């Protein structure tokens, strides 16, 4: 089953699409915090994708944490650089490489986009209820419901 998430458009020419449709197993329930709850680290839902579309959605406090979480949960493998290819890279290229996840794996983020999800209580009522149920059930993703 798929879920549609609507993304904030903060700039006139946003790099991310207006909405993203993801399979429920690609929407992680790692740190769900709803509006109005105590949230000192400003945790929110991010959708991450590339030129072919959305890859996954994770709860994080910033874009870097979202990318790290995506890789740690094995959803961001498309960004990772093969270790043999990485060894062949020049020192200058290695210095410009981003490292993601707990293992600090080399990644190429040339085509990545990240969008923060914008929840509307009326429009997204069913999605918010899914997240509430997932948090109460300690599910890893929305597919586990």
N, C-alpha and C positions, 0 to 999 in steps of 0.2 A: 504494500500500500504506500502511496506517496502523500506527502504533506507539502503544501505551499507556504513559504515564509516570505514576508514582505520586508524589504531592506530599506534602511534610511538612505536618503539622497541628500547629503550635506552640501554638495558643491554643484555648480551649474552643469558641469560635465563630469558626472560621476563615472568612475572606471568599472563599477559593478552594475549588474542589471537591477531592475526595479523589484523583481521577485525571483525566487529560486524554488524549484520543485525538486524535492529529494525523497529518496526511498527512506522509510522510517528507520531502517538499520543504520543509516548514515547520519542520523540526528542523535547526537550523544546527550546523555542526561547526567553529565559528570559533576555539575555544581549548580543546580537550578536555584535561582533566587528571583522571586517575583517582585514587582513594583510595590514599594511601601515596606518591604522587609529590610532589616538591618543589613547593610551592604557596604562596609567600609572600603572594600577593594574595587568597588564599581564593577562587579561581575555582571556580564550580559552575554547574550547569544550572538555568535558570529557565524556567518556562512562564508566558506572559503571555496574558491573555484579557480579555474584557468580558462584558456581560450575555448575549450569545448563545453564549459558549463560548470555547475556547482558540483563540488566533491563531497563536502560534509559540513555539518554544523556542530559547533562546540561552545560550551559556556566557559568564558575566560574574562580576565580583567583588562586585557589589552591584546593587540594584534599579535605580538610576539608570543604571548602565552597561548593564544588560540592556535597558531601554527605549530608550536611545540606539542600541544595536546593532540592535534590532528595526526602528527607523525607518531607520537607515542601509542596512539590507538590504531595504528596501521591503516589509516585512511589517506595519508599523505605520501604514499610510496611513489607516486608519479612525479614528485618534486625532487626525490633523492637522486644523487649522482652515484653511478656505479663506482665501486672502489678502484677497479682497474683503470677506468677512465679518469678518475680523480688523480691517481698516481702519475698519469701521463701529462697532467696539466702543468703549466709553468707556475713558478712561485707567485708571480703577479696575479694570475688567475685564481690561485688558491687563496690569496689574501682577500680577494673580492667575493669569495664564496660565503654563503650564509650557512650556519650550522644549526640544525633543528633537533628538538627532542632531548630526552634525558641522556641519550648516547652521543649527542652533538654530531649527528650525521650530516655530511655535506649535502647541500641542496641548491638547486637552481630555481630561483623565484622570478625568472624573466617574465612569465605570463600569468602570475598569480594575481588574484583580486580578492579583497576581503570586504565584506559588508556587514554592518551591525543590523540585527533584526529589530524591526519596529513593530511592537505589539499594539493592536487596537482591541480594547476589551469586547467590543461588539463583533467586529469582523473575525477576530481570532479566538473567539470563545472556545471552540472545540479543541483547538491546538493547546490553549492554556490549560484546559481540563486534562488533556493527555499528559502534559508536563506535570501537573499536580498528581495525577495517578502514578506516573513513573517515579516521581520523587518519593511518594508514599510507599511504593513497592520496591524501592532501591534498584530500579532497572538501569542497565548500562545504556540502553537506547530506547527509542520509541517503539521499536519492533518487538520488544519483549513483553508488551502488554497483552 
